Amino acid sequence: MRNLRIDGERLWASLMDLARIGATPKGCKFDGAFGVMAALEVVRTLNDLGWETAAPIEIVAWTNEEGSRFSPAMVGSGVFAGVFDLAYGLGRPDNTSGVTLGAEFERIGFAGPEPVGGRAVAAYFEAHIEQGPILEAAGKPIGVVTGAQGQRWYEVTVTGQEAHAGPTPMPRRRDALVGASRMIEAVNRIGHAHAPNACATVGFVQVSPNSRNSIPGRVFFTVEFRHPEDAVLTEMDRALRQACAEIAAAIGLEVEVSEFWYFPPTPFDPDLVAAVRDAAEAQGYPHQDIISGAGHDAVYMARVAPTAMIFVPCVGGISHNEIEDAKPEDLTAGCNVLLNAVLDLGSACRRP
Amino acid sequence: MRNLRIDGERLWASLMDLARIGATPKGCKFDGAFGVMAALEVVRTLNDLGWETAAPIEIVAWTNEEGSRFSPAMVGSGVFAGVFDLAYGLGRPDNTSGVTLGAEFERIGFAGPEPVGGRAVAAYFEAHIEQGPILEAAGKPIGVVTGAQGQRWYEVTVTGQEAHAGPTPMPRRRDALVGASRMIEAVNRIGHAHAPNACATVGFVQVSPNSRNSIPGRVFFTVEFRHPEDAVLTEMDRALRQACAEIAAAIGLEVEVSEFWYFPPTPFDPDLVAAVRDAAEAQGYPHQDIISGAGHDAVYMARVAPTAMIFVPCVGGISHNEIEDAKPEDLTAGCNVLLNAVLDLGSACRRP
């Protein structure tokens, strides 16, 4: 372990310079950007110190990680890793105008001649803000990410009988929203029942007719479950279906629970994870193992290359939000761990 | 009691003719239209039979009862009864274009020279479909409406912390939707606790940011309570505020419960109610007393004149919906009761 140090001020300045490009009131400065700027800082540091690695280091800025403009998310790493084929990726339409990702690459000059993927990658590291509250609460600047949670995503439709809210007595109602509310509470209970690693969320709700004085006849909502173990996800799936069926039957509703996305749990490479842990230890940073709850390009890369991630805390555990923030010293710590983990893996490094 | 009979086939034909004007896939054929066509049929019958009443009979087609295009609802009867002043009524803007009700009256030639209201009304009767399931379930063609429920309408805003659904552990969440779901269940419980006359409904829900993989940071929803007794409405109000406060405190949410509309319970005139009941009895129609849960022009008219209503069943208790339906024989029964109750009140009627 060589225990080199990056230049934290240069890293911070790069992030702030980058944040000025395309800034909006909700411009998030760190989600994604930190990983790319940290990789750049690693290479700059190696150049400054005159180090050369046995294997070449590539810095990747994956296209369309968020999927905000072109669905689905992580389409760049997905194509690289063979999850999607290239034509599918290039053909993704803009969510509003319909112009394709491939056409936009041509227009802005990003459509290069290199083939996507297909070459050997010895190791893939990704540094990222945690986007959750665990490291901040624990007071630790480094999260050693041991893998990514599996995910099961559902769409639930509850159907009752729309009616006028005034003249319809309570016992005669088949109120889809009362049913949906009990199901949302059940989703929450299923999440808590599998603490500490389970997440269970209803994020989207659509009520019909959504009128102040109508008993809702139909409610559509989404459910997502996350857990690092497939067996637990299976049990959560069973509990969801049972709860929805029982709640619907009690009020005379119909319910349809449809799973539309499954993402298997992804353990990261033990050697790379150990390299991250060792680097944090050697640099004297408090650290803890952590499971990634969010999707990352690293999760696709883990299908084709040994992979690990480094998390740093974000303020209040908040991301995807205008108040997303991170401390410079934590970003420096994460970048130092990235540098030394990379050097550890490329153990044939030499000082020319 | 003279026990005259209207022409049920003519009444039905009038309703079907009217329904063809401005028909849409959600054209309701009976809500409102039945009352006007029934009044017309009463006058046609009196003319056919050569009867004349001591007091003149006016047929009213109230403007803008639904409030679909110009808010608020019942603005015509409200101006007549002095609930709103005339300038307010004429100044109501179209919900989308902003053109006023008064300007539209001028354009279509409905702006007449008569003053609105201000003259004595000895009795006001209104026939209406029930818009609820009670009469159909009881197998009775006539509801003797003894009064209208009081209403309290609320807006509730629940604020938690928006966060990424993946990396935020269950115990650290302040999920506004979980809180709102428990409050919606509490509203339902409060309604059932005051059966059989209470109604408690959440009809409108708005979740923010309403994204599949975000923990909702804010939920806005409406509550409406209805009951014929003010003391019960006061108790329901107390229970709502207590439940919302307790649920919010348990999850660390903020909640704001704001009442924005109060409509006092309106008992109808005992003499007119008795005239309706007597007419149903004399005609041999099964009947029962019933409280109106919906708002009606009659509720405003009750402020300035002795008032009563006659309900007839609607199929499945459904209204405000494309499948609204009513049976011709029930409409005939309601119109016969209206005819004879009107004649009973105008007791100085004579055959010329």
Boltz contact constraints between the chains, C-beta under 6 A:
constraints:
  - contact:
      token1: [A, 131]
      token2: [B, 164]
      max_distance: 6.0
  - contact:
      token1: [A, 131]
      token2: [B, 167]
      max_distance: 6.0
  - contact:
      token1: [A, 132]
      token2: [B, 167]
      max_distance: 6.0
  - contact:
      token1: [A, 132]
      token2: [B, 168]
      max_distance: 6.0
  - contact:
      token1: [A, 133]
      token2: [B, 172]
      max_distance: 6.0
  - contact:
      token1: [A, 164]
      token2: [B, 131]
      max_distance: 6.0
  - contact:
      token1: [A, 164]
      token2: [B, 294]
      max_distance: 6.0
  - contact:
      token1: [A, 164]
      token2: [B, 319]
      max_distance: 6.0
  - contact:
      token1: [A, 164]
      token2: [B, 320]
      max_distance: 6.0
  - contact:
      token1: [A, 165]
      token2: [B, 201]
      max_distance: 6.0
  - contact:
      token1: [A, 165]
      token2: [B, 203]
      max_distance: 6.0
  - contact:
      token1: [A, 166]
      token2: [B, 226]
      max_distance: 6.0
  - contact:
      token1: [A, 166]
      token2: [B, 293]
      max_distance: 6.0
  - contact:
      token1: [A, 166]
      token2: [B, 294]
      max_distance: 6.0
  - contact:
      token1: [A, 167]
      token2: [B, 130]
      max_distance: 6.0
  - contact:
      token1: [A, 167]
      token2: [B, 131]
      max_distance: 6.0
  - contact:
      token1: [A, 167]
      token2: [B, 132]
      max_distance: 6.0
  - contact:
      token1: [A, 167]
      token2: [B, 293]
      max_distance: 6.0
  - contact:
      token1: [A, 167]
      token2: [B, 294]
      max_distance: 6.0
  - contact:
      token1: [A, 168]
      token2: [B, 132]
      max_distance: 6.0
  - contact:
      token1: [A, 169]
      token2: [B, 196]
      max_distance: 6.0
  - contact:
      token1: [A, 170]
      token2: [B, 191]
      max_distance: 6.0
  - contact:
      token1: [A, 170]
      token2: [B, 192]
      max_distance: 6.0
  - contact:
      token1: [A, 170]
      token2: [B, 195]
      max_distance: 6.0
  - contact:
      token1: [A, 172]
      token2: [B, 133]
      max_distance: 6.0
  - contact:
      token1: [A, 177]
      token2: [B, 202]
      max_distance: 6.0
  - contact:
      token1: [A, 178]
      token2: [B, 188]
      max_distance: 6.0
  - contact:
      token1: [A, 181]
      token2: [B, 181]
      max_distance: 6.0
  - contact:
      token1: [A, 181]
      token2: [B, 184]
      max_distance: 6.0
  - contact:
      token1: [A, 181]
      token2: [B, 185]
      max_distance: 6.0
  - contact:
      token1: [A, 184]
      token2: [B, 181]
      max_distance: 6.0
  - contact:
      token1: [A, 185]
      token2: [B, 181]
      max_distance: 6.0
  - contact:
      token1: [A, 188]
      token2: [B, 178]
      max_distance: 6.0
  - contact:
      token1: [A, 191]
      token2: [B, 170]
      max_distance: 6.0
  - contact:
      token1: [A, 192]
      token2: [B, 170]
      max_distance: 6.0
  - contact:
      token1: [A, 195]
      token2: [B, 170]
      max_distance: 6.0
  - contact:
      token1: [A, 196]
      token2: [B, 169]
      max_distance: 6.0
  - contact:
      token1: [A, 201]
      token2: [B, 165]
      max_distance: 6.0
  - contact:
      token1: [A, 201]
      token2: [B, 215]
      max_distance: 6.0
  - contact:
      token1: [A, 202]
      token2: [B, 177]
      max_distance: 6.0
  - contact:
      token1: [A, 203]
      token2: [B, 165]
      max_distance: 6.0
  - contact:
      token1: [A, 203]
      token2: [B, 211]
      max_distance: 6.0
  - contact:
      token1: [A, 203]
      token2: [B, 212]
      max_distance: 6.0
  - contact:
      token1: [A, 203]
      token2: [B, 213]
      max_distance: 6.0
  - contact:
      token1: [A, 203]
      token2: [B, 214]
      max_distance: 6.0
  - contact:
      token1: [A, 204]
      token2: [B, 210]
      max_distance: 6.0
  - contact:
      token1: [A, 204]
      token2: [B, 212]
      max_distance: 6.0
  - contact:
      token1: [A, 205]
      token2: [B, 207]
      max_distance: 6.0
  - contact:
      token1: [A, 207]
      token2: [B, 205]
      max_distance: 6.0
  - contact:
      token1: [A, 210]
      token2: [B, 204]
      max_distance: 6.0
  - contact:
      token1: [A, 211]
      token2: [B, 203]
      max_distance: 6.0
  - contact:
      token1: [A, 212]
      token2: [B, 203]
      max_distance: 6.0
  - contact:
      token1: [A, 212]
      token2: [B, 204]
      max_distance: 6.0
  - contact:
      token1: [A, 212]
      token2: [B, 222]
      max_distance: 6.0
  - contact:
      token1: [A, 213]
      token2: [B, 203]
      max_distance: 6.0
  - contact:
      token1: [A, 214]
      token2: [B, 203]
      max_distance: 6.0
  - contact:
      token1: [A, 215]
      token2: [B, 201]
      max_distance: 6.0
  - contact:
      token1: [A, 222]
      token2: [B, 212]
      max_distance: 6.0
  - contact:
      token1: [A, 226]
      token2: [B, 166]
      max_distance: 6.0
  - contact:
      token1: [A, 293]
      token2: [B, 166]
      max_distance: 6.0
  - contact:
      token1: [A, 293]
      token2: [B, 167]
      max_distance: 6.0
  - contact:
      token1: [A, 294]
      token2: [B, 164]
      max_distance: 6.0
  - contact:
      token1: [A, 294]
      token2: [B, 166]
      max_distance: 6.0
  - contact:
      token1: [A, 294]
      token2: [B, 167]
      max_distance: 6.0
  - contact:
      token1: [A, 319]
      token2: [B, 164]
      max_distance: 6.0
  - contact:
      token1: [A, 320]
      token2: [B, 164]
      max_distance: 6.0
